[in-house]
């Protein structure tokens, strides 16, 4: 009789072990997909593409906008096409080009530094996408932000790339002395063009306070368009 009672327990335990192993193997496979997608971004040189950027910023009600063009083969790769809805002056164009040159122009998002791959966990899977969560480490936001930022990515199955990344804070944090951020939401979206992964849109919304009395309420939106490859064509 005891054996009959123990038999279901034995099979139940064995099933749980197999299920756990399957879950572990599945997670390893998903992490590998994400890592390969990050490698695809690392192998894409956005500096070899021409494109336009439409920028919008709002800080405490003060709104500014611009349209910029990047052309890697031009004598001046960066061109300011519009500022606050108006055509720029020659002085504004020259100052803009100089500032871009000092910034080293093309700065590509470092996904490997942004996504803590060891902490990746599965949220959902459907026919088109895999959604995973992860811990975020953004050094630019200061040491106090460590452990207070969470991220979620959407992996597009068909073209095998990361299509979207969301980042938000789960606690207030201080990126610098006397500053306090209560709400942070960052969204990165990407395009897949002929095997390359290129930026589609960057959006940030941030609220908080500075020195207790000054309100922080910022929104920025950068939209990239009109990509055209300017590098050497494969023989």
C-alpha positions as CSV (number, residue, x, y, z in Angstrom):
1,X,0.0,0.0,0.0
2,X,2.8,2.4,0.8
3,X,4.3,1.9,-2.6
4,X,1.0,2.8,-4.2
5,X,1.0,6.1,-2.2
6,X,4.6,6.8,-3.0
7,X,4.2,6.2,-6.8
8,X,2.2,9.4,-7.6
9,X,4.7,11.4,-5.4
10,X,7.6,9.9,-7.3
11,X,6.2,10.8,-10.7
12,X,5.1,14.2,-9.5
13,X,8.6,15.0,-8.4
14,X,10.1,13.7,-11.6
15,X,7.7,15.8,-13.6
16,X,8.7,18.9,-11.6
17,X,12.4,18.3,-12.2
18,X,11.8,17.8,-16.0
19,X,9.7,20.9,-16.1
20,X,12.3,22.9,-14.3
21,X,15.0,21.7,-16.7
22,X,12.9,22.5,-19.7
23,X,12.3,26.0,-18.3
24,X,16.0,26.5,-17.7
25,X,16.9,25.3,-21.2
26,X,14.2,27.6,-22.7
27,X,15.5,30.6,-20.8
28,X,19.1,29.9,-21.9
29,X,17.9,29.7,-25.5
30,X,16.0,33.0,-25.2
31,X,19.0,34.7,-23.7
32,X,21.1,33.5,-26.6
33,X,18.6,35.0,-29.0
34,X,18.8,38.3,-27.2
35,X,22.7,38.2,-27.2
36,X,22.7,37.5,-31.0
37,X,20.3,40.4,-31.5
38,X,22.7,42.7,-29.5
39,X,25.6,41.4,-31.7
40,X,23.6,42.4,-34.8
41,X,23.3,45.9,-33.4
42,X,27.1,46.0,-32.6
43,X,27.8,44.9,-36.2
44,X,25.7,47.8,-37.6
45,X,27.6,51.0,-38.2
46,X,25.0,53.7,-38.2
47,X,27.7,56.1,-39.3
48,X,27.6,54.5,-42.8
49,X,24.0,55.6,-43.3
50,X,22.6,58.9,-44.2
51,X,19.4,59.9,-42.4
52,X,17.2,62.7,-41.0
53,X,16.4,63.3,-37.4
54,X,13.4,65.2,-36.2
55,X,13.9,66.4,-32.6
56,X,11.4,67.7,-30.1
57,X,12.1,68.9,-26.5
58,X,10.0,70.4,-23.8
59,X,11.4,71.5,-20.5
60,X,9.0,73.0,-18.0
61,X,6.8,74.3,-20.8
62,X,9.6,75.6,-22.9
63,X,9.4,73.9,-26.3
64,X,12.1,73.6,-29.0
65,X,12.5,71.5,-32.1
66,X,14.9,70.9,-35.0
67,X,15.3,68.8,-38.1
68,X,18.8,67.6,-38.7
69,X,20.5,65.6,-41.6
70,X,23.4,63.3,-41.4
71,X,25.3,62.5,-44.6
72,X,28.6,60.7,-44.0
73,X,30.1,61.5,-47.4
74,X,29.5,65.3,-47.2
75,X,32.3,67.7,-46.3
76,X,30.1,68.7,-43.3
77,X,28.4,65.5,-42.3
78,X,25.8,67.2,-40.0
79,X,23.4,69.8,-41.4
80,X,20.8,71.8,-39.5
81,X,17.8,72.0,-41.8
82,X,15.3,73.7,-39.5
83,X,15.2,75.1,-36.0
84,X,11.9,75.8,-34.2
85,X,10.0,75.5,-37.5
86,X,12.2,78.1,-39.2
87,X,15.1,78.0,-41.6
88,X,18.4,78.4,-39.7
89,X,20.8,81.3,-40.2
90,X,24.3,80.7,-41.5
91,X,25.6,81.4,-37.9
92,X,23.3,78.8,-36.5
93,X,24.3,76.2,-39.2
94,X,28.0,76.7,-38.4
95,X,27.6,76.6,-34.7
96,X,25.5,73.4,-35.0
97,X,28.1,71.7,-37.2
98,X,30.9,72.7,-34.8
99,X,29.0,71.3,-31.8
100,X,28.4,68.0,-33.6
101,X,32.0,67.7,-34.5
102,X,33.0,68.3,-30.8
103,X,30.5,65.6,-29.8
104,X,32.1,63.2,-32.3
105,X,28.9,63.2,-34.3
106,X,27.5,59.7,-34.3
107,X,26.9,58.1,-30.8
108,X,25.4,54.6,-31.0
109,X,23.4,53.1,-28.1
110,X,25.4,50.5,-26.2
111,X,22.8,47.8,-25.6
112,X,25.3,45.4,-24.0
113,X,25.9,48.0,-21.2
114,X,22.2,48.8,-21.0
115,X,20.8,45.3,-20.7
116,X,21.9,43.2,-17.8
117,X,21.6,39.9,-19.7
118,X,22.1,37.8,-16.5
119,X,18.8,39.1,-15.1
120,X,16.7,38.5,-18.3
121,X,13.4,36.8,-17.5
122,X,10.5,35.8,-19.8
123,X,7.3,37.8,-19.7
124,X,5.4,36.5,-22.8
125,X,5.8,34.7,-26.1
126,X,3.4,34.8,-29.1
127,X,3.7,34.1,-32.8
128,X,5.5,37.4,-33.6
129,X,7.3,38.5,-30.5
130,X,9.2,37.5,-27.3
131,X,9.0,39.9,-24.4
132,X,11.6,39.8,-21.6
133,X,12.3,41.9,-18.5
134,X,15.8,42.8,-17.2
135,X,17.6,45.0,-14.7
136,X,19.1,48.2,-16.1
137,X,22.4,49.9,-15.3
138,X,22.7,53.4,-16.7
139,X,25.9,55.0,-15.4
140,X,24.8,58.4,-16.8
141,X,22.0,58.5,-14.3
142,X,24.3,58.1,-11.3
143,X,25.1,55.4,-8.7
144,X,21.9,56.1,-6.8
145,X,19.9,54.7,-9.8
146,X,21.4,51.3,-9.5
147,X,18.7,48.8,-8.6
148,X,16.0,51.3,-9.1
149,X,15.6,50.9,-12.9
150,X,13.8,48.2,-14.7
151,X,13.6,47.3,-18.4
152,X,11.6,45.4,-20.9
153,X,12.5,44.4,-24.5
154,X,10.5,43.1,-27.4
155,X,12.3,40.6,-29.7
156,X,10.9,40.3,-33.2
157,X,11.0,36.7,-34.2
158,X,10.8,37.0,-38.0
159,X,13.8,39.3,-38.4
160,X,15.5,38.2,-35.2
161,X,16.2,41.7,-33.7
162,X,15.2,43.8,-30.7
163,X,12.4,46.0,-31.9
164,X,11.7,48.0,-28.7
165,X,13.2,48.7,-25.3
166,X,11.3,50.3,-22.4
167,X,13.0,51.6,-19.3
168,X,11.3,52.9,-16.1
169,X,12.1,53.5,-12.5
170,X,10.6,51.6,-9.6
171,X,11.9,54.0,-6.9
172,X,12.8,57.7,-6.7
173,X,16.5,58.3,-7.3
174,X,19.1,61.1,-7.4
175,X,21.2,61.4,-10.6
176,X,23.2,64.3,-9.1
177,X,23.4,66.4,-5.9
178,X,20.1,68.1,-5.0
179,X,18.2,66.4,-7.9
180,X,15.4,63.9,-7.4
181,X,13.7,61.9,-10.1
182,X,10.3,60.6,-9.3
183,X,9.1,59.4,-12.8
184,X,11.3,58.2,-15.6
185,X,10.1,56.5,-18.8
186,X,12.5,55.9,-21.8
187,X,11.5,54.1,-25.0
188,X,13.9,53.0,-27.8
189,X,12.5,51.6,-31.0
190,X,14.5,50.1,-33.9
191,X,14.3,49.3,-37.6
192,X,15.7,46.3,-39.4
193,X,16.9,47.2,-42.9
194,X,18.9,44.6,-45.0
195,X,20.4,42.9,-41.9
196,X,21.2,46.2,-40.1
197,X,19.5,47.4,-37.0
198,X,19.0,51.1,-37.0
199,X,17.5,53.6,-34.5
200,X,13.8,54.5,-35.3
201,X,12.8,56.6,-32.3
202,X,14.1,57.6,-28.9
203,X,11.7,59.0,-26.3
204,X,12.2,60.2,-22.7
205,X,9.8,61.5,-20.2
206,X,11.1,62.6,-16.8
207,X,9.6,64.3,-13.7
208,X,11.1,65.3,-10.4
209,X,12.6,68.3,-8.6
210,X,15.9,70.1,-8.2
211,X,17.0,71.8,-5.0
212,X,13.5,71.0,-3.6
213,X,12.0,74.1,-5.2
214,X,12.5,73.7,-8.9
215,X,10.3,71.3,-10.8
216,X,11.7,68.9,-13.4
217,X,9.3,68.1,-16.2
218,X,11.0,67.1,-19.4
219,X,10.0,65.3,-22.6
220,X,12.3,64.6,-25.6
221,X,11.5,62.8,-28.8
222,X,14.0,62.0,-31.6
223,X,12.6,60.4,-34.7
224,X,14.9,59.0,-37.4
225,X,13.9,58.6,-41.1
226,X,15.0,58.3,-44.7
227,X,17.9,55.9,-44.1
228,X,20.2,55.3,-47.1
229,X,23.3,53.1,-47.0
230,X,26.5,55.0,-47.9
231,X,29.1,52.3,-47.3
232,X,30.7,49.9,-49.7
233,X,28.4,47.4,-51.4
234,X,29.3,43.7,-51.0
235,X,31.0,42.3,-54.1
